[in-house]
Amino acid sequence: AHWTAALPGAVEPVAAAPASVLSAMSIGGLWLALFRGPWRLFGLGPILAALWLWSGPAERPALLVSSDARLVGRLGPEGRALDQPRASGFIAERWMERDGDLAEQAVAATRPGLEGSRKVVYAPFENGWTVVVLRRPDDAVFDQECRPKRLVISDFRLRRDGACKVIDGGDLRRLGALAIDQAGDELRITPSTASRNRLWSPKH
């Protein structure tokens, strides 16, 4: 077993499947289980369609920001770049797994895609927007970074009288982790709580 596991290609990373894949597989599986005779073979259609969708390029968020703004991950040509080599290890591992990436966090922290330092992290987008993550409550730094076409994120309370868009600590506690993508001339922000709005979940 150890010899087999050590063979090249014994572990193949797979990106997380989109929700449509799970839905199609569930429908196909239920059809196969509930129907009898030749009709049950129609259940193979949704399953094959799901496998085909899953085999295509994975659509993963361009930028991820943890719910405490202590970890930022930017998808680039070498994979997801992380701004921290060790901190928030559990979150980093989950992000990399869902990307289908087996790289260690320390390796991901050396990839290009993010700029700045541990205090201020910059994630520029091609449409001119830049996401700025502030890790310390400093009014002077905020005044310097709050410009048009900038989204400033921090776990601390921020003023909202500048030219930038702001997501502060109160917003993060309500929204959870953030997935940010480019959408034309704007940014599309998807909070993690959006996937938890079920009938049995409290409304936010």
Helices and strands as residue ranges (DSSP letters): H 2-5, H 19-34, G 37-43, H 44-55, E 63-65, E 72-76, E 79-82, H 89-99, H 105-108, E 115-116, E 120-124, E 130-134, H 139-145, E 150-154, E 165-167, H 169-175, E 178-183, E 186-191, G 192-196
